[in-house]
Amino acid sequence: MKHYDHVEWIFYKNNVLSEEKMIEMEEHLYYCDECLETFLSLIDENEVEEAIKLISEEFTNKIMDEIEKVEYLPRVRTNRTNRRYKEILTYYIAVASVTIVLTVGGFFTRLVDTVPIVVQSSPIVDNKELPNKVADISGKIVNKTSDFINRIEISNIKEDGNERKK
């Protein structure tokens, strides 16, 4: 993302730039907190007081009245099939995560097994037994993911049992 510097924001504030450039910079302010902070730092107390004079005393009351007139849409109830799809999606995400971890874990296990052989042949490093930390981490991730999937399946079984009792 291209950021604008302090001088460009001064030009923007003083309305010196072309209309296209002004619109481009204004749209940038919607997405960039850093540039928004720079722009807001250029606003002084006199400008704030002038803006307060431009806003009528009834402004807040009018806005609040308009908000009260807004009709809210009723909440859409989720039915059982939507919940089931979300559960299936969660299950597939968990399975995909395990698959990725197993794939990456296998690669790094071979890499970690190969590195000590190369290190042992090097005269610079002491020959020590290096632990296979990558495989340990992969195993922990697989175990936690498996526990997560089991908890989802158990909660689904309990929910199905409770729905049948009703």
C-alpha positions as CSV (number, residue, x, y, z in Angstrom):
1,M,0.0,0.0,0.0
2,K,1.4,3.4,-0.9
3,H,1.5,5.9,1.9
4,Y,1.4,9.6,1.5
5,D,3.9,11.8,3.3
6,H,3.4,14.7,5.7
7,V,3.8,17.3,2.9
8,E,1.2,15.6,0.7
9,W,-1.3,15.7,3.5
10,I,-0.6,19.4,4.0
11,F,-1.4,20.0,0.3
12,Y,-4.5,17.9,0.7
13,K,-5.7,19.9,3.7
14,N,-5.0,23.2,1.9
15,N,-7.0,21.9,-1.2
16,V,-4.0,22.5,-3.5
17,L,-4.1,19.2,-5.3
18,S,-6.1,18.2,-8.3
19,E,-9.6,16.8,-7.7
20,E,-8.5,13.3,-8.8
21,K,-5.6,13.3,-6.4
22,M,-7.9,14.6,-3.6
23,I,-10.4,11.8,-4.1
24,E,-7.6,9.2,-4.3
25,M,-6.1,10.4,-1.0
26,E,-9.5,10.6,0.7
27,E,-10.3,7.0,-0.3
28,H,-6.9,6.0,1.1
29,L,-7.8,7.5,4.5
30,Y,-10.6,4.9,4.8
31,Y,-8.1,2.0,4.8
32,C,-4.8,3.4,6.2
33,D,-4.7,4.2,9.9
34,E,-1.2,5.5,9.6
35,C,-2.0,8.2,7.1
36,L,-5.3,9.0,8.9
37,E,-3.2,9.7,12.0
38,T,-0.8,11.9,10.0
39,F,-3.8,13.8,8.6
40,L,-5.5,14.2,11.9
41,S,-2.3,15.6,13.4
42,L,-2.5,18.5,11.0
43,I,-5.9,19.7,12.4
44,D,-5.4,22.4,15.0
45,E,-7.7,23.9,17.7
46,N,-8.9,26.8,15.5
47,E,-10.2,24.4,12.9
48,V,-12.0,22.4,15.5
49,E,-13.7,25.5,16.9
50,E,-14.7,26.6,13.3
51,A,-16.2,23.1,12.7
52,I,-18.2,23.3,16.0
53,K,-19.7,26.6,14.8
54,L,-20.8,25.0,11.6
55,I,-22.8,22.2,13.4
56,S,-26.2,23.3,14.7
57,E,-27.2,22.6,18.3
58,E,-30.0,20.4,17.1
59,F,-27.6,18.1,15.1
60,T,-27.3,15.4,17.8
61,N,-31.1,15.4,18.5
62,K,-31.9,15.1,14.7
63,I,-29.4,12.2,14.3
64,M,-30.8,10.4,17.3
65,D,-34.4,10.8,16.0
66,E,-33.3,9.3,12.7
67,I,-31.7,6.4,14.4
68,E,-34.9,5.6,16.3
69,K,-36.8,5.6,13.1
70,V,-34.6,2.8,11.6
71,E,-36.4,-0.5,11.4
72,Y,-34.3,-3.5,12.3
73,L,-34.7,-6.7,10.5
74,P,-35.7,-9.7,12.6
75,R,-33.0,-12.2,13.3
76,V,-33.0,-15.1,11.0
77,R,-33.2,-18.3,12.9
78,T,-30.6,-20.9,11.9
79,N,-32.1,-24.2,11.3
80,R,-30.6,-27.6,12.0
81,T,-29.2,-28.1,8.4
82,N,-27.2,-24.8,8.5
83,R,-25.7,-25.9,11.8
84,R,-24.9,-29.4,10.4
85,Y,-23.1,-27.8,7.4
86,K,-21.0,-25.7,9.8
87,E,-20.1,-28.8,11.8
88,I,-19.1,-30.7,8.6
89,L,-17.0,-27.7,7.5
90,T,-15.3,-27.6,10.8
91,Y,-14.6,-31.3,10.6
92,Y,-13.1,-31.0,7.2
93,I,-10.9,-28.1,8.2
94,A,-9.6,-30.1,11.2
95,V,-8.9,-33.1,8.9
96,A,-7.2,-30.9,6.4
97,S,-5.1,-29.4,9.2
98,V,-4.0,-32.8,10.3
99,T,-3.1,-33.8,6.7
100,I,-1.0,-30.6,6.3
101,V,0.8,-31.2,9.6
102,L,1.5,-34.8,8.7
103,T,2.9,-33.8,5.3
104,V,5.0,-31.0,6.7
105,G,6.1,-33.2,9.7
106,G,7.3,-35.9,7.4
107,F,9.4,-33.6,5.4
108,F,11.0,-31.9,8.4
109,T,11.6,-35.3,10.1
110,R,13.7,-36.4,7.1
111,L,15.4,-33.0,7.2
112,V,16.2,-33.2,10.9
113,D,17.4,-36.8,10.5
114,T,19.7,-35.7,7.7
115,V,21.2,-32.6,9.4
116,P,22.9,-34.6,12.3
117,I,24.6,-36.8,9.7
118,V,26.0,-33.7,8.0
119,V,26.9,-32.1,11.3
120,Q,28.8,-35.2,12.5
121,S,30.9,-35.2,9.4
122,S,31.9,-31.6,10.1
123,P,35.1,-31.1,12.2
124,I,33.8,-27.8,13.6
125,V,30.9,-29.0,15.7
126,D,31.1,-31.4,18.6
127,N,29.4,-34.7,17.8
128,K,26.3,-34.7,20.1
129,E,23.0,-36.4,19.9
130,L,20.5,-33.9,18.6
131,P,16.8,-34.4,19.6
132,N,14.2,-34.6,16.9
133,K,12.2,-31.5,18.1
134,V,10.3,-31.1,14.8
135,A,8.8,-34.6,15.1
136,D,7.9,-34.0,18.7
137,I,6.1,-30.7,17.8
138,S,4.3,-32.5,14.9
139,G,3.2,-35.2,17.2
140,K,1.8,-32.7,19.7
141,I,-0.1,-30.9,17.0
142,V,-1.6,-34.1,15.7
143,N,-2.6,-35.2,19.2
144,K,-4.3,-31.8,19.9
145,T,-6.1,-31.8,16.6
146,S,-7.3,-35.4,17.2
147,D,-8.6,-34.4,20.6
148,F,-10.4,-31.4,19.0
149,I,-12.1,-33.6,16.4
150,N,-13.1,-36.1,19.1
151,R,-14.7,-33.3,21.2
152,I,-16.7,-32.1,18.2
153,E,-17.9,-35.6,17.5
154,I,-18.9,-36.2,21.2
155,S,-20.7,-32.8,21.3
156,N,-22.6,-33.8,18.1
157,I,-23.6,-37.1,19.6
158,K,-24.8,-35.4,22.8
159,E,-26.8,-32.8,20.8
160,D,-28.4,-35.5,18.7
161,G,-29.4,-37.4,21.8
162,N,-30.9,-34.3,23.4
163,E,-32.9,-33.5,20.3
164,R,-34.3,-37.1,20.2
165,K,-35.5,-36.8,23.8
166,K,-37.5,-33.7,23.1
